[in-house]
Amino acid sequence: MPDRANLDEIRAFFAKMMAAASGTEDPRYERAFDLVRREAFLGPGPWHAFGFTPVAGIGPRYVETPSADPVYLYQNLLFALDVGKRINNGEPFLHAGWIGSVAPKPGDAVCHIGAGTGYYSAILSVLTLPDGAVHAFEIDDDLAHKARRNLEPFENVAITTGDATMLPLPPSDLIYVNAGVVAPPPSWLQALRPGGRMIFPWRPSETVGLTLLLARAGAAFKVRPLGPSWFIPCAGASNEGECTRVPDSREAWSARSAWLRADREPDATAVAVYRQVWFSSLEIRTE
């Protein structure tokens, strides 16, 4: 019987799969997922994988890995950062696709909101080298402490403990949000540089959850829905009471632009309206 592949070989296979999931042929993606070790951000094993079970009447649950062998981490599974709070290290395929969609470039200034223990902050930091910087925000004190420790080897990453909806964001080429948002705060949109991108899980209602990619285009923001996504709510950006027009699923998927109400009031193309921001079905065309 042939010997089992060693951890380096398994990690290399995982990195190739993540590069494929990114939808890009850029070799930096494979290198980033190979370089950043997932076990360094999840604490000592065994670990708890989160997923569905085929047993009738039993919903999603945590399953402990058979041992503390890191090979269990190199698959497309959620692993717990905090079992009690049901906070997980995100699904690798989803994040690889997100990262490929926003295309971090060398020299980019990135804000990572909801950094957890820093795994995807580290991936983003590698992809912005040389001369790039990642400013990561984490509201949970314990997770932020772990992220700060885990990210010490990554010199272009800074961690802020606190609520990113209340704190000022630095000017950003990319804002990467890992918590469900009813409406993005105006401060996030205003932090985007010309041509800057923001990706976030949009949760305009209990029944609608999808990924939105925004790109700044003057006073407007081009919007592209990418696919379903479900994240824990973002503290400070999950108040459905701010919504005066709640989109159904069809309307949410039809969103093509977003506006600050200070720049333009909602019109007949509006599909979702909030106190300071609104979404439109109007396609933004740029030369």
N, C-alpha and C positions, 0 to 999 in steps of 0.2 A: 504494500500500500504506500503511495507516495506521501512524503511529509507534507504537513499543512504549510501553506504560505506563511511567511513570517510577517510581523507587524508592518515593516516598511513596505513590503509588497502589497499588503492589503490597503494601506494608506494610499499608495500610489494608484491602485485600482479605483479607490473612492475618489481621488482627485480627478482622474480621467472622466469618471461619471459626472462629477460636478461641473467640469469644463463642458461636457456635452450638454448638460442641463442648462447651462448659461446661454446656449444658443449662439455662441461666438467661437471663432477659431483663434482668438487671441491666446497665445500660450501662457500669458501671465495668470490666467484663471486657474489652470491646472497647477502651476507652481504655487499659487497662494494657498489652495486647499491642501496641497501636499506639505507645505512648510508649516502651516498653523495646526498644531496638534489639538484635536478636540478634547482629549482627556485632560489637558492642562487647564481647561476652563470648566470642567464638571466636578472637580473634587475627587476624592478617593472613591473607588468602587467597592462593592457592586453598585450599579446605577439603576434607576427606575425609568424604563421605557414606557411611553404613553401611547395607547392605541385602542382600536376597537377589537372586540371579541365576538365570535360568531354565536356565543351562547345566548339563547333567547332570554330577554329580560335583563341582561347585563349590558350597560352602556360602556363608554370608554373607561379604561382603567389603567393603572400602573402595573407593570410586570417587572420584577427584579431580574437583572441579568444573572446567569448561572454562576458567574465569578467576577472578579475584578480585572479580568483580562481586557485590555483596551480594544481588542478586535471587535467587541460587540458594539462599539460606538461608531464604527465606520459603515453605516448603512442609513437608509433614508427613514430615520425614526426621530421622534421627539424624545428628549431625555429631560428629566426633572431637574430644575435648579432649586425649586422649593416645592416639595410634594404637598405640604399643607395648603399653600396658596395657589397650587396648580399653575405655577410659573415654570415654563419649559424653555430649554434651548431649542430654537426654531428648527423647522423641517429643512434639511439641507437642500433638497431639490427645489423647494420654493425659493429659498434665499439665493441659490445659484441663478435661478431664472430672474429674480429681481435684480441682482447685481449685474447680470448681463444686460438687462433692459436699461439700467441707468448708466452703464458704461463708465465707471470711475476711471479717471485719467491721471497720469503722473502730474503732480502739482496741484491737484484739486483740493479745495477746502471742503471737508465733509462734516456734517453734523449727524450723529447717530443718536436717535431718541429712543430710549428703551433698550439700553445696551446690555442689560442682564449682567452676566459675568464677563462679557467682553469678547466672546468668540468671533462674532461677525464684525465687531469693531476691528479686531486684529486682521481679518480678511481684507476689510476696506483699507486698512493702513498699508498693507503690502501693495495693494493695487494703486495707491496714490504716490508711491515712491518713484523717483526721488522728488523731494521738495513739497510733497503734499502734507496735509495735516488732517487728523480726525479729532473732533471734539465730541466726546460721548457723554450723554446725559442718562442718569439712572436715578429714579426717585426712591427706590428701596435702599435703605442705608446698608443693610447687610450685603446685598448684591453689588452695590457700588464699591464697598470695601474690597470685596473679592475681585471685582473687575480691575480696580486700581493695582492690586497685587499681581493679578494675572498678566496685565498689560505692561508691566515694568520693562520687559525686553523690547517693547515697541516704542521707540523714542519719539515718534511723531503722533502719539495719542495722548490726549488729556481727558481726564474724567471729572465731571461735575456731578455732585450729589444734589438732587433737587428736582423740582417740577419744571420741565422745559416749556410748559405753557405759560409760566409766570416769569421765567428768567430770560434775559436777552440772549438771542442767538447771534453768533458772529456772522458776517457776510459769508455766504456759502455757495459753492458750485453744486453741491448735492446735499439734500436732507433725506435721511433714511430713517423711517419711522416704524417701530416694531410694537405698536399698540393700537387697538382699534379706535378710530377717530370718527366722531359724528360730523364735526366741521373743523378744518384746520384753522388754528388761530391766525389772525392777520399778521402777527409778528413772524410767523414761520414764512408766510408768503413774501413778506417784505424783506426777509433776510436773504432771499434768493438773488444772486447776481444775474445780470442779463444772460439769458440762455441757461440759467441754473435749473436743475431738476429736483423734484421731490417725489418720492414714492411712499405710499402709506395705505394701510387697510381702512377702507371707508366703511363705516357702519351707520348709515343714515337711519336705520330702524332695526328692530330685533330680528327681522326676517331677511335683511339684505346685508351682504358682506362681500365686498370685492376690492381688488387692488386697483388703485388709481395711480397713474404716472402723470405728473404735472411738469410743464416746462414753461419758464417765464418768457413771455413775448410782449415786451413793452409793458403796458398797464394790464394786459390780459395774461391768462395762464392757459396754455393749451393742455387739454385733458385727454388721456387715453386709458380706458378700462383694460386691464390685462387678464383678469381671471378671478375666480372666487378666492376669498381669504377670510379667515376667522382668527382673531387675536383677542387677548384679554383687553378690556377697555383701557383707554389712555386717561389717566387722572387729569382733570382739568380740560379735557376736550371731548367729553362724552355726555354732555347735557343735551338730551333730546328736546328739552324745553326751549332751547334757542332756535328751534326750527319752526318756521311759519308755513313752510311747504315741504312735506315729507314725500320723497319719491318712492314709487313702487319699484319693483325689480327692473321692469322694462325702462322706466324713466332713468333710473340710476345708470343702466348700461348705455343709455343714449347720451350721457354727458360728454361734451367735447370741449368745453371751456369753463373757466372759473374766473370770477371777478371779485374784487373788493368793492363793497357798496359805497365806499368813499370815492371810488373812481367811476362807478356806473351802477345805477339802480336796476333792479330786476325788470325784465320786459317779458314779452309773450313767449320767449324761448326758454324761460326759466324752468328747470326740472327739480331744483331743490333750493330753498331760500332760508338763510340764517340771518342772525342779527347783523353780522358784519361781512359775510361772504355769501356768494350764491353761485350755483352751477347752471350752465346753459347747454342746450343742444346745438348752439351755434358753433360751427367749425371756424377756427381761427386760421386764416391763411397768411403766411409770411413769404416774402420774396426770397 
